Amino acid sequence: METTTSPRERSRVARWLPVFLWAGVIFAGSSVPGTNIPGGYSAYGHLGEYFVLGALALWAVRREDRRGVLLVMALCALYGASDEFHQAFVPFRTPDPVDWLTDVAGAAVGVSACLWWLRRVRRKNGPRQ
């Protein structure tokens, strides 16, 4: 039996694939034992990781309204919480609520930057069809 996918389904996969790949990068980074974390990794690492995740997720959702933003922020906050929980099982790592708040802040900045960029492109190129 042959299965075919519509262009719309392929488009949805193409939008969400970077989100899942980036979430995998975050997971892999959280799996590193605390003794092997390079010096200097701090809040900036959390901000950067979740900045990218927030921007990619907003792009994947394709909604620039309040509901889309809230959905993306909820997804990023839940993933950040699961990431902190995961660290409880990694040697020399501990879950940290401050790290989670930093993750959420990074996602919020990433979402904001993505919204700004999308609106700027739209203003330049006109509304999308």
Stockholm file with secondary structure:
# STOCKHOLM 1.0

chainA/1-129         METTTSPRERSRVARWLPVFLWAGVIFAGSSVPGTNIPGGYSAYGHLGEYFVLGALALWAVRREDRRGVLLVMALCALYGASDEFHQAFVPFRTPDPVDWLTDVAGAAVGVSACLWWLRRVRRKNGPRQ
#=GR chainA/1-129 SS CCCCCCHHHHHHHHHHHHHHHHHHHHHHHHTSCGGGSCTTCSHHHHHHHHHHHHHHHHHHHTCCSHHHHHHHHHHHHHHHHHHHHHHTTSTTCCCCHHHHHHHHHHHHHHHHHHHHHHHHHHHHHCCCC
#=GC SS_cons         CCCCCCHHHHHHHHHHHHHHHHHHHHHHHHTSCGGGSCTTCSHHHHHHHHHHHHHHHHHHHTCCSHHHHHHHHHHHHHHHHHHHHHHTTSTTCCCCHHHHHHHHHHHHHHHHHHHHHHHHHHHHHCCCC
//
